[in-house]
Amino acid sequence: MRVREKPIDTRHFWHRRSLLGENISNGNWIVAAIFLLSGAGALQQGWIITAIALGIAGLLSIVWNEGVAKTTTIIGSWIVAGAASAWLLGMATNAMFGSTAGGHAIGLVVAIVGVFLTID
């Protein structure tokens, strides 16, 4: 009886399959963890809608369909970029003008424009 040798996966860690599924790569889990942690940070800051969007993006980036995972990753990245710019610009406008609303509005515009550009 011949012993079967399991082939060694020589792909990069990012592209290797996960232990939970043949079609789920490690990259999906890493991106999902980043989105879920960003959503937790947004929830802690009181940004409920951003936290919900990041939570949904994190959960969808785990799915078995690679196309959905990639699209969710792109859209979630724009939401993270918008939230980060809203936070930074909110601090800047608060220091300059005493109000965070302008910075939050610009960050919201960044996220919305990025998602629309991705969809088109």
C-alpha positions as CSV (number, residue, x, y, z in Angstrom):
1,M,0.0,0.0,0.0
2,R,1.4,3.3,-1.0
3,V,1.3,6.3,1.4
4,R,-0.3,9.4,-0.1
5,E,1.6,12.6,0.5
6,K,-0.4,15.7,1.0
7,P,0.9,18.4,-1.4
8,I,2.4,21.4,0.3
9,D,0.7,24.7,-0.4
10,T,3.4,27.1,-1.6
11,R,1.2,30.1,-2.2
12,H,1.5,33.2,0.0
13,F,-0.3,33.2,3.3
14,W,-2.8,35.8,2.0
15,H,-4.0,33.4,-0.8
16,R,-3.9,30.1,1.0
17,R,-7.2,28.4,1.8
18,S,-8.5,28.7,5.3
19,L,-9.1,25.9,7.6
20,L,-12.9,26.5,7.5
21,G,-13.4,26.1,3.7
22,E,-11.7,25.3,0.5
23,N,-12.8,28.5,-1.2
24,I,-12.2,30.9,1.7
25,S,-8.7,32.4,1.7
26,N,-6.9,33.7,4.7
27,G,-7.1,37.1,3.1
28,N,-10.9,37.1,3.6
29,W,-10.5,36.5,7.3
30,I,-7.9,39.2,7.7
31,V,-10.0,41.8,5.9
32,A,-13.1,40.7,7.9
33,A,-11.3,41.2,11.2
34,I,-10.1,44.6,10.2
35,F,-13.6,45.7,9.2
36,L,-15.2,44.3,12.4
37,L,-12.5,46.0,14.6
38,S,-13.1,49.2,12.7
39,G,-16.8,48.8,13.2
40,A,-16.2,48.3,16.9
41,G,-14.2,51.5,17.1
42,A,-16.9,53.4,15.2
43,L,-19.5,52.0,17.6
44,Q,-17.4,53.1,20.6
45,Q,-17.2,56.6,19.1
46,G,-21.0,56.7,18.8
47,W,-21.1,56.4,15.0
48,I,-23.9,53.9,14.8
49,I,-24.6,53.9,11.0
50,T,-20.9,53.6,10.2
51,A,-20.5,50.8,12.7
52,I,-23.5,48.9,11.1
53,A,-22.0,49.4,7.6
54,L,-18.6,48.1,8.7
55,G,-20.1,45.2,10.5
56,I,-22.0,44.2,7.4
57,A,-18.9,44.6,5.3
58,G,-16.9,42.5,7.7
59,L,-19.5,39.7,7.7
60,L,-19.9,39.7,3.9
61,S,-16.1,39.6,3.3
62,I,-16.1,36.1,4.8
63,V,-18.5,34.6,2.3
64,W,-17.5,31.7,0.0
65,N,-18.1,33.7,-3.2
66,E,-14.9,35.5,-4.1
67,G,-16.6,38.1,-6.2
68,V,-18.8,39.2,-3.3
69,A,-15.9,39.2,-0.9
70,K,-13.8,41.4,-3.3
71,T,-16.6,43.9,-3.9
72,T,-17.4,44.1,-0.2
73,T,-13.7,44.7,0.6
74,I,-13.6,47.6,-1.9
75,I,-16.8,49.2,-0.6
76,G,-15.8,48.6,3.1
77,S,-12.4,50.2,2.4
78,W,-14.2,53.3,1.2
79,I,-16.3,53.4,4.3
80,V,-13.2,53.0,6.5
81,A,-11.5,55.8,4.5
82,G,-14.5,58.0,4.9
83,A,-14.8,57.3,8.7
84,A,-11.1,57.9,9.2
85,S,-11.2,61.2,7.3
86,A,-14.3,62.3,9.1
87,W,-12.6,61.6,12.4
88,L,-9.4,63.4,11.5
89,L,-11.1,66.3,9.8
90,G,-13.6,66.6,12.6
91,M,-10.7,67.0,15.0
92,A,-9.0,69.6,12.7
93,T,-12.2,71.6,12.2
94,N,-12.9,71.4,16.0
95,A,-9.5,72.9,16.7
96,M,-9.8,75.6,14.0
97,F,-13.5,76.5,14.2
98,G,-14.9,74.9,17.3
99,S,-17.2,72.6,15.4
100,T,-16.7,69.1,14.1
101,A,-19.7,69.1,11.7
102,G,-17.6,70.3,8.7
103,G,-15.0,67.6,9.0
104,H,-17.7,65.0,9.5
105,A,-19.5,66.2,6.3
106,I,-16.3,66.0,4.2
107,G,-15.6,62.5,5.5
108,L,-19.2,61.4,4.6
109,V,-18.7,62.8,1.1
110,V,-15.4,60.9,0.7
111,A,-17.2,57.6,1.6
112,I,-20.2,58.2,-0.6
113,V,-18.2,59.3,-3.6
114,G,-15.9,56.3,-3.2
115,V,-18.8,53.9,-3.0
116,F,-20.5,55.4,-6.1
117,L,-17.2,55.3,-8.1
118,T,-16.8,51.7,-7.2
119,I,-20.4,50.8,-8.2
120,D,-20.1,52.6,-11.5
